[in-house]
Amino acid sequence: MSTLNIVGLVGSLRRGAFTRQMMETLPDLAPEGMRITLADIGHLPFYNEDLKEDGKGPEVVRAFNRLIGEADGLIVGSPEYNRSPPAVLKNAIDWLSKEPEAVLAGKPVMIATQSPGQLGGILANYHLRQVLSVTGAIFITGGEVAITGIGKKVSDGKISDTDTRDYLTSHLRKLSALIEAHR
């Protein structure tokens, strides 16, 4: 089995954000043969058709599009702001969906949300599924990753709670299986 190249999108720009801590934990939990790289999305311009030349976005968008296109799978990590994912994440998805290569079509995706509250960002998770389903992305089915009470589950910049780490590991294995099933 070759190495699976996974790209993770961090839907929060703050350095110490719980979403970033969750996403930075994932490479430690990746099953053998999976490499997870986090991509920066905060530098992407707001989606605007006027920025396109010859039907393609600016070079920064094209580079981002190539990165996702070359990946075997995608992990979308998000907080929940006002019952929805943040604009920076929606903006990244909009750019990917509007480039001619349609890199999200058929792309295996794991969505992971978190919240200090009791719902774990499940409404942002649901909205991301709605948005990404239009792009043709394919998802892990069954229990969503929506981590509740995240503030009590992290230390030293990563998730330390054993049950949560095990749950994330199981979903990374599901992502691996989904990728293999769609090769």
Secondary structure as GFF3:
##gff-version 3
##sequence-region A 1 183
A	DSSP	beta_strand	4	10	.	.	.	ID=ss1
A	DSSP	alpha_helix	18	29	.	.	.	ID=ss2
A	DSSP	beta_strand	34	39	.	.	.	ID=ss3
A	DSSP	three_ten_helix	49	51	.	.	.	ID=ss4
A	DSSP	alpha_helix	59	70	.	.	.	ID=ss5
A	DSSP	beta_strand	73	78	.	.	.	ID=ss6
A	DSSP	alpha_helix	87	98	.	.	.	ID=ss7
A	DSSP	beta_strand	108	114	.	.	.	ID=ss8
A	DSSP	alpha_helix	122	135	.	.	.	ID=ss9
A	DSSP	beta_strand	138	139	.	.	.	ID=ss10
A	DSSP	beta_strand	145	147	.	.	.	ID=ss11
A	DSSP	three_ten_helix	150	152	.	.	.	ID=ss12
A	DSSP	beta_strand	154	155	.	.	.	ID=ss13
A	DSSP	beta_strand	158	159	.	.	.	ID=ss14
A	DSSP	alpha_helix	162	181	.	.	.	ID=ss15
###
